[in-house]
Amino acid sequence: MLKIDITSRPTFTVPVEVHLDGTQRFRATFEVVEDADLDSLTQQYGQPDPSAPWSAAGDKALLRRVWIGWQDIVDASRQPIEFGPEARDYLLSVVPIRAAVARAFFEGLAGGARKN
């Protein structure tokens, strides 16, 4: 049985593994967006490629739309960093973090890593 609330968009939370000064992990929460939103982004920026480490404009636009929360991100003094547009945009400006978040989104959306 599929249980779903048709009055709101589904969300999912997945682990994100970042390779930056060793391997670090946190959890990201994403909203599942409508096809029309993804089609619009694809028309503007091209087809997403989660394996490409450098596709900044398209990745940032997509992740600004779908990334709605996180857990386990702390500052240098180990204080939790609250999710918000400024903090999210800073993390999106760090290439290894942006690539890891994009990869986690696509893998989570598909239910696991894609196999070739």
N, C-alpha and C positions, 0 to 999 in steps of 0.2 A: 504494500500500500504506500502510495506517495502522499505525504502530508505537506501541504504548502499553503501559505497565506497569500491569496491573490490580491490583497489590498496593499502589499508592499513588495519591494524587490528582495529576492533572496540574498543572503550574505554567506560567506565562508571564511574561516580562519585557518591559516596554514603556517607552518614553520618556514622561516627564511634563514638561509645559511649564507653569511657574508664572509668572503675571504679578504680580510683587511686586517693587517697586523695579527695574523693567525686566523683561525676560524671562530667567528662569533655568530650567535643565533638570537633571533627574536621571533615573535609571532605577529603576522600582519592580518588584518581583517579587510576583506574586499566586498564590494557590492557587485552582484551580477547585473550587468547593464543590458539594455535591450539591443537587439540587432541593429536597429536604426542608429543608435549612438556609435556602435562599433563601425558600422558602414561609413558614417560621416567622418570618423577619425581616419579610417583607411583611405577614403577618397582624398582627404587633406594631406596625410603624411605617408601614404603607401601601406603595404601589407606589413603588419607587425612581424618581427623576427626575434623571438625571445633568446635565440642563441647568439645574436649579434651584440657585442658589448658596447657598441657605440651607435645608437640611433636616438639621440637625445630628444629632439623635438617631439617625435611621435610617442616615445615612451613616456616622456613627462606629461604630455597631454592626456594619454590614456590613464596613467597612474593618478593624476590629479582627479580624474573622474571616478575611478573605482576604488582607490585606497582610502578607507574610511576609519581606520583605527589600528592600534598596535598595542603590544604588551612586551615588557622586558627590554625597553630601551631606556638607558640611564645616562646621566652626564658623568663628567670626570670624578665627581664626588659621590657617585652612585645614587644620586637622587633621580627618581623617575622623570622622564620627559613626557609631558602630556601631548597627546596627538593634537595637532592644529595645523592650519595651512602654512604658517611660517616654518615650523619645525619640519613638516613634510617636504616643503620645497627645498630646505637646506639638504635633507637627506637625498632628495632626487638630484641634487647638484654633485653628489659624490658618486662617480661612475661605478665603482664596485658595488655600492649599496643599490643604486638604481637598477643595475643589471640583475642583481640577486632578487630584488623585489619583483621585477618584470617576469623573471623566470618562475618565481613562486606563484605569481598570479596565473600564468598560462598553465602551469602544471596542476594547480589547484582547480582551475576551471575545467580542465580535461580529466580530472580525477587521477592524475599521476603523470610522471614524466613521459614525454613522447618517445617512442622508439622508432628508429629509421629502418 
